Amino acid sequence: MTATLIWIVVALFAIGLYLSWTAGRLDRLHARIDASRAALDAQLLRRASVTQELATSGVLDPAASILLYQAAHAARQAEEDHREVAESELSQALRAVFGETAQVEAVKEAPGGEDAAGELAAAVRRVPMARRFHNDSVRAARALRRHRKVRWFRLAGHAPFPLAFEMDDEPPVALADRPGS
């Protein structure tokens, strides 16, 4: 009788320890999602800011400046529900303006244009990486939350189900392959 009771207590303790470890892992994944989302937001804001700065610099022709400024402004001001669409439209505007190397070369020839083109190229390259890190974190948390033990014991608590950030983040060809920036 005593040996059976001890084994039951040991088994319950092991199960409790395992559930606690799983809940801790899920909590760490949620913290990683929050951190990666903050990094993604920072990169998206940086890309929009650099784009707006370039659009208002007078380096580009007026039509390209208006197109980039409006897309960047819309991306910065977008509500969370419409953010993915606005950021995709900014990507499309960047591809439309900087689809050819000649436009990038024209920016680089202007005073301060070399730095502006380099900064924009860096911002455009960092967005897909930040989005990929965020979506990988979301994918890992979703996989763990799908496990039966997590659902049955409600180990996720009241944390919302993580959502991936899906957008068109393909960089313009002329900015994607800039060496040294």
SVG drawing of the C-alpha trace seen along z (x, -y; Angstrom):
<svg xmlns="http://www.w3.org/2000/svg" viewBox="-9 -68 41 70">
<polyline fill="none" stroke="black" stroke-width="0.4" points="0.0,0.0 2.7,-2.5 4.9,-1.5 1.9,-2.0 1.2,-5.4 4.8,-6.5 4.8,-5.4 1.6,-7.4 3.1,-10.5 6.4,-10.1 4.3,-9.7 2.2,-12.7 5.3,-14.7 7.0,-13.7 3.8,-14.6 3.6,-17.9 7.3,-18.6 6.9,-17.8 3.8,-20.0 5.6,-22.8 8.6,-22.5 6.2,-22.5 4.4,-25.6 7.8,-27.3 8.8,-26.4 5.6,-27.8 6.1,-31.0 9.6,-31.4 8.2,-30.9 5.6,-33.6 8.3,-35.9 10.4,-35.2 7.4,-36.0 7.0,-39.4 10.7,-40.1 10.7,-39.1 7.6,-41.1 9.2,-44.2 12.3,-43.7 10.1,-43.3 8.1,-46.4 11.4,-48.3 12.7,-47.1 9.4,-48.0 9.4,-51.4 13.1,-51.9 12.3,-51.0 9.3,-53.4 11.3,-56.2 14.2,-55.8 11.8,-55.7 10.0,-58.8 13.3,-60.6 14.5,-59.7 11.1,-60.7 11.3,-64.1 15.0,-64.7 14.4,-66.0 16.7,-63.4 14.0,-61.4 11.7,-62.7 8.3,-64.0 6.2,-61.0 8.5,-58.6 8.8,-60.8 5.0,-61.0 4.5,-57.3 7.2,-56.4 6.0,-59.0 2.4,-58.0 3.2,-54.3 5.6,-54.9 3.2,-57.2 0.4,-54.7 2.7,-51.9 3.6,-54.0 0.0,-55.1 -1.7,-51.7 -3.9,-50.1 -2.7,-46.7 -5.5,-45.0 -4.3,-46.6 -0.6,-46.7 0.4,-43.7 -1.4,-45.2 0.2,-48.6 3.7,-47.1 3.2,-45.0 2.2,-48.1 5.3,-49.9 7.3,-46.9 5.6,-47.1 6.2,-50.9 9.9,-50.3 10.1,-47.7 8.3,-50.1 10.7,-52.9 14.0,-51.0 13.3,-48.2 16.2,-49.3 19.8,-50.0 19.6,-53.4 17.3,-54.9 19.7,-53.7 22.6,-55.2 20.8,-58.5 20.2,-58.5 23.8,-57.7 25.0,-60.6 23.1,-63.2 24.8,-64.8 24.3,-62.4 22.8,-59.9 25.4,-57.2 24.5,-57.0 20.8,-57.2 20.9,-54.4 23.0,-52.3 20.7,-52.9 17.6,-52.0 19.3,-48.9 20.1,-47.8 16.6,-48.5 15.0,-46.6 17.3,-43.6 16.6,-43.4 12.8,-43.3 12.6,-39.8 15.0,-38.5 13.1,-40.0 9.8,-38.7 11.3,-35.2 12.5,-35.2 9.1,-36.3 7.3,-33.7 9.6,-30.9 8.9,-31.8 5.2,-31.8 5.5,-28.4 7.3,-26.9 4.7,-28.2 1.8,-27.0 3.3,-23.5 3.6,-23.3 0.1,-24.7 -1.3,-22.0 -0.2,-19.3 -3.0,-17.7 -1.4,-18.1 -1.1,-21.9 -4.8,-22.1 -6.1,-19.8 -4.2,-21.4 -4.5,-24.9 -0.8,-25.6 -1.0,-28.5 -3.2,-30.4 -4.9,-33.4 -2.2,-34.2 -3.7,-34.9 -3.0,-32.4 0.2,-33.6 -0.3,-35.0 2.3,-35.1 3.0,-38.4 2.4,-37.7 3.4,-40.4 5.2,-40.9 8.7,-41.7 10.6,-41.0 13.3,-43.7 13.8,-45.7 16.4,-44.0 18.6,-47.1 18.7,-47.3 18.9,-43.7 22.4,-43.0 24.3,-46.0 27.7,-44.9 29.3,-46.5 26.1,-47.9"/>
</svg>
